[in-house]
Amino acid sequence: MSALEDDQVLIQVGAVSLNYRDLLILRNAGQDTVEGQIPLSDAAGTVIAIGSKVSRWQVGDRVAANFFSNWLGGKYQAQHYLQGALGGSQTAGVLAEHIVANQDAIVAIPAHLTLQQAATLPCAAVTAWHALFERGQLQAGETVLIQGTGGVALFALQLAVAQGAKVIITSSSDGKLARARTLGAWQTINYRQQADWDEVALALTDGAGVDHILELGGPDTYARSINALASGGHIHQIGVLTGFGPTPNLWPLQFKNAHINGILVGSVAHFNTLNAFLSQHQITPVIDQEFAYEQASAAFDYLASAQHFGKIVINVQS
Ligand SMILES: NC(=O)c1ccc[n+]([C@@H]2O[C@H](COP(=O)([O-])OP(=O)(O)OC[C@H]3O[C@@H](n4cnc5c(N)ncnc54)[C@H](OP(=O)(O)O)[C@@H]3O)[C@@H](O)[C@H]2O)c1
């Protein structure tokens, strides 16, 4: 292994987690998949060596890498995605026993979380936090609609409930909806049984509509999200679960004085404010299943099956 640069740390990876994005990359859905690239963006581990000018970290610190190695804070720039997204076309991912990171591109893990739990945060939790809290400025008493029960969705549920918001969550599974209720969901809708979930959401809010909608579906859900939105509400445009490139009629948004927030994960600064909130409310991520390092391919298959509720983790250190 080559020597660390002055401002780098060497991390022994404890655990990594999977995101829907990792399936998209595997399938070359963005047409920019690089053969041989190390996959995955989300890791947590322990610092085992530091460069000569590292001041923020010591050997033994428990840390997680930010999704963007180069978006530290402030305004997002295009090169953050192109050059800094871990496991993307230009930057190596984290499915490895050791990773090297710049000291500014990592965050301290909340004390109440295990490495497995912390490994679920960098993509899904930071995205939910960035949408609802940084851009949406979510307030207690507001309503939130969340699509599905995957990683981003369940973090949004837990964060919104902790803030005192009223959450409507949709799922294809009544069993998953029952579990979402135990996490504090206010209302649940089975989108297979009630395809017009937007009308159901309007009825549940006495016709007012929902203040924040996490748009995770894309083409098959976007028009319904616009219909279900309250005046002055926010659509947080995040996901592509039903494909790319929705072309909804945006005209109704004008008559709702509404916002569309394009969301792309988040910065190191966002990750740190998220972690402070997680610590304050002692929020524990929902892990559906853990796999051994040697079973990484089975973990991908399980993600593709969409049976999971929350996050899927791979233990790198047994
Ligand atoms: N913009 C960003 O920065 C960003 C960051 C993270 C993720 N994303 C995107 O956000 C989406 C979610 O990511 P994830 O990693 O959380 O995914 P995930 O954990 O794989 O979530 C999969 C779940 O989504 C639900 N789902 C699928 N089709 C649906 C539909 N038509 N309506 C409602 N729910 C549906 C299903 O839940 P049920 O089984 O309960 O039905 C499924 O189990 C993906 O499209 C991902 O690419 C974007």
The ligand as a Gaussian input file, in Angstrom:
#p B3LYP/6-31G(d) Opt

LIG

0 1
 N      -31.323000      11.978000      -5.930000
 C      -30.530000      11.361000      -5.052000
 O      -29.539000      11.904000      -4.594000
 C      -30.876000       9.978000      -4.588000
 C      -30.294000       9.470000      -3.423000
 C      -30.713000       8.206000      -2.983000
 C      -31.650000       7.486000      -3.718000
 N      -32.141000       8.020000      -4.861000
 C      -33.177000       7.314000      -5.619000
 O      -34.296000       7.174000      -4.752000
 C      -34.957000       5.941000      -5.026000
 C      -35.000000       5.117000      -3.749000
 O      -33.690000       4.683000      -3.451000
 P      -33.447000       3.613000      -2.298000
 O      -31.998000       3.279000      -2.313000
 O      -34.080000       4.060000      -1.047000
 O      -34.283000       2.391000      -2.924000
 P      -34.661000       0.970000      -2.323000
 O      -34.214000       0.852000      -0.919000
 O      -34.197000      -0.064000      -3.285000
 O      -36.261000       1.019000      -2.337000
 C      -37.008000       0.109000      -3.077000
 C      -38.477000       0.249000      -2.685000
 O      -39.112000       1.304000      -3.408000
 C      -40.481000       1.057000      -3.435000
 N      -41.077000       1.293000      -4.761000
 C      -40.768000       0.733000      -5.942000
 N      -41.607000       1.175000      -6.897000
 C      -42.472000       2.024000      -6.297000
 C      -43.588000       2.774000      -6.731000
 N      -44.013000       2.751000      -8.009000
 N      -44.241000       3.544000      -5.832000
 C      -43.832000       3.586000      -4.555000
 N      -42.789000       2.886000      -4.078000
 C      -42.125000       2.110000      -4.941000
 C      -40.716000      -0.391000      -3.018000
 O      -41.249000      -0.338000      -1.695000
 P      -42.422000      -1.350000      -1.233000
 O      -41.796000      -2.712000      -1.274000
 O      -42.768000      -0.872000       0.118000
 O      -43.540000      -1.198000      -2.217000
 C      -39.301000      -0.956000      -3.033000
 O      -39.141000      -1.982000      -2.102000
 C      -34.178000       5.294000      -6.173000
 O      -34.779000       5.635000      -7.412000
 C      -32.803000       5.924000      -6.084000
 O      -32.144000       5.920000      -7.325000
 C      -31.766000       9.242000      -5.316000

